[in-house]
Each structure stands twice: as structure tokens, then as C-alpha cells.
Amino acid sequence: MSEWLVLTLAMAAACAVVLSIAFFNHRRITEDDDPDETPDVIEYMTMMIGVIYAIVLGLAIAGVWEGRGAAQEYVRQESQALHEISVRSQVYPAEVRAKIRSDVDAYVTYVVDTEWKHMSEKNELTDESGQLLEKIRRDVTDYAPQTDHEGQAYQPLVDQVALVDDARNARGQSAGATMPGVVWFGLIAGALVTVGMIFMLQIRRSFRELLLAGLFSALIAFLLFLIWDFDAPFGRGIAATAEPFLAQFPHHGLKS
């Protein structure tokens, strides 16, 4: 099911529930009921609960957005280090250089075409990409420099391989959800309390009141969906992309 369809259904369901409760609750109100008798303390509590929940929602959105940004940065670092390996191997003999670049191409192709989908579905890396990276490491470390120029390039190449390995591990660690279950419990419970406080103000069936109640509940549903979508940096609609790989290696015709 499309994630945007899920969002639409969630927002529609939130509106339907709130408006249904308002409709049936209104039928129970007697004619002599006066909505102006709502205690001031209820209005104050409603305001404070809304403010506190807004802060919690803001912090949650900021947290998952930061996690997505970090995941995208790991991808950029990994692709940049691979690009540096491919470029800096220029000083090596043609046979060695071709082997390094071929293995770098194989790694990038596998990550973009195969591992990316696996990572989005399983929230983990594959063993195959680790083996491909080990081949690159062996290509670099097993060669004994024959000239001073090659010797000067050797250690930077080794360092770039280490950067790829570090960025790959960080990418794998950021593949899964970042929000603990207890936080989700708090967010959902807070949403129920916040929306429920609307009825403490004795909402009526006027068009204006029902419209505001529906829009408010839809907004809460949208913000919760936004947190859920950002919570998996590689697995959902607004996710980190493989664009850095495609930008650094455009001549390979990789599929996104």
C-alpha cells in the first residue's frame, strides 16, 4: 500500500472519529446546557496540554529528521571515499589500477542495485557488500609500491578504504528505526489526550467548530505520519537516496 494512501486514510480516519464523537456527544446534551459554563481551569489545561504536546512533536520531528540527514551524509562520505580510491589509483600500474577500479565499480553497482533494496526492507547490510569491500581493501594493501610516487599514494588509499568501511558500517547502523517503542506510546497517547481535550470544551455541531476539530485531528495524524516516515531513513517515502553514488559514478549507468 502506498505510504501517501496510508497518510490519507489516517487523516480521514482521525477526522471521522473526532466528528463522530462530536456528533453523538451532541445528542446527549440537554437543551438547558450552557457551554459558557466551561470552567476556566479546563481551558487552561487544554492550552497547556496542547503546548506541551506541540513541543514533544517538534522534538520528535527534529530527531528523526536529523537521523535522516545523518544517514544521507554517511552515503555521501562512502561514495566520496570510493571516488577518491578510483581517482588516486591513477599513479599505479595499468593492471593494478584497472583491478582497483573494476572492484570499486562492482561494489557501487551492487550497493545501488541490490543492497539498497535489501537495506530498505530488512534494515541491515548484506554480507556480499562486505566481501566486495574486502576485495577493494586487498587490491590496495596487497600491492607493494615500486616508486616514491606510488609510495606516497599508498597510505592515502588505505585511509580512503578505511573511510569507506566506516561509512558503510554507519549506513548499516542507521538503516533501522530510531524511535523507541516507548516514545511512540507517548506520542500516540499524547495525541489521544490532546484531541480528547477538545470535547472538554463542549464542542457543538456548528460548521465552524466541526471544521476546526477535523482540521486539528488531521494535522495531528499528519505530524505522526511524518515522524513515522522519517523514522526509517532508507525504507520509506521521504528517505535517504543513493544519489551521491550516482553523482560520483555517472558513467556506470546504475539504476536507482
Buried (B, 14 or more C-beta within 10 A) or exposed (E): EEEEEBBBEBBEEBBEEBBEBBEEBBEEEEEEEEEEEEEEEEEEEBEEBBEEBEEBBEEBBEBBBEBBEBBBBBBBBBBBBBBBBBEBBEBBEEEBBEBBBBBBBBBBBBBBBEBBEBBBEEBEBBEBBBEBBBBBBEBBEEBEBEEEEBEEBBEEBBBBBEBBBBBBBBBBBBBBBBBEEEBBEBBEEBBEEBBEBBEBBBBBEEEEBBEEBBEBBBEBBBBBBBBBBBBBBBBBEEBBEBBBBBEBBEEBEBEE
